[in-house]
Amino acid sequence: MTKTIIKTNKLCKTFSSGGIQQHVLKNLDISLVEGDFTIIMGSSGSGKSTLLYAISGMDKPTIGEIDFAGNNLSKLNNDQLAIFRRNHCGFVFQQIHLLDNMSVLDNILASGLLVHKNRKELVKRTKELLVQVGIQENSWSKFPTQLSGGEAQRVGIVRAIINNPKVLFADEPTGALNSASSDSVLDVITNVNRNGQSVVLVTHDIKTALRGNRILYLRDGVICGDLQLGDYSEVENVDRSEKLKHFLTEMGW
Ligand SMILES: Nc1ncnc2c1ncn2[C@@H]1O[C@H](COP(=O)(O)OP(=O)(O)OP(=O)(O)O)[C@@H](O)[C@H]1O
């Protein structure tokens, strides 16, 4: 049986600047399923990042409600939202915001110690996760500037999941990477999802979108397409790929 992890009710986001109002998200009623790898696509400026920020509690809706695992985010103040995000959400962005003056290990521990009290256990978990994403012991004491873009993003993902978030939110996580690095980062995110964590990812890239099992298409602040794609498999699946391309063509992508 499926369980809803995030549900929005008439979610609206309006930005005002220079006396002009821009209605970016318009009355969105969305249900995201626990364990899903949900992809958000749509043309530039359609509101994808705004939606990601709203449902993850990074930004507040103008109108409407967001239920996140039984918590009404609309009722939380900024401090409560910060604690909520720390406990339940992981974030990966195109720009990797590791702290340059800290080692790989310390970057992750700094996030982990905000939630975990047992440092020894945390160090153990951090090292296990680093090995899982292909960052071996000889890189643990390196500083972020000594890593490749792909390595840094994989460290960023470990930092994002160190507190075992319910949902990993990713906004163009491979946007700044070459093809080989992108694949390794996508493999890591796919494994995070296979380990039971929900993933919500914004992308413009078809290859990235094929990692998801559900595609939401946003146009001008409204969800105008919702495709069930089935699970990703390492074995090339022409049907899935064609299904996605057909869907995107229908959407006018
Ligand atoms: N903080 C803000 N203040 C004012 N306008 C904003 C703000 N954030 C986003 N917008 C506007 O909202 C619209 C949607 O932005 P958003 O970043 O959500 O689009 P997107 O679909 O993610 O685009 P892209 O694919 O180009 O990243 C844009 O017109 C943008 O200029």
The ligand as a Gaussian input file, in Angstrom:
#p B3LYP/6-31G(d) Opt

LIG

0 1
 N       13.091000      35.097000      -4.619000
 C       12.470000      35.458000      -5.745000
 N       12.054000      36.722000      -5.909000
 C       11.393000      37.112000      -7.028000
 N       11.129000      36.281000      -8.066000
 C       11.539000      35.002000      -7.966000
 C       12.228000      34.523000      -6.791000
 N       12.503000      33.210000      -6.967000
 C       12.022000      32.879000      -8.189000
 N       11.441000      33.958000      -8.768000
 C       10.793000      33.969000     -10.092000
 O        9.886000      32.891000     -10.151000
 C        9.891000      32.302000     -11.444000
 C       10.137000      30.808000     -11.308000
 O       11.460000      30.600000     -10.828000
 P       12.043000      29.147000     -10.561000
 O       13.465000      29.310000     -10.175000
 O       11.155000      28.419000      -9.643000
 O       11.918000      28.510000     -12.020000
 P       12.528000      27.166000     -12.581000
 O       11.422000      26.453000     -13.272000
 O       13.235000      26.416000     -11.497000
 O       13.548000      27.747000     -13.658000
 P       14.975000      27.187000     -14.176000
 O       14.681000      25.912000     -14.892000
 O       15.423000      28.258000     -15.103000
 O       15.860000      27.018000     -12.992000
 C       10.965000      33.023000     -12.247000
 O       10.356000      33.968000     -13.090000
 C       11.797000      33.698000     -11.194000
 O       12.359000      34.890000     -11.662000

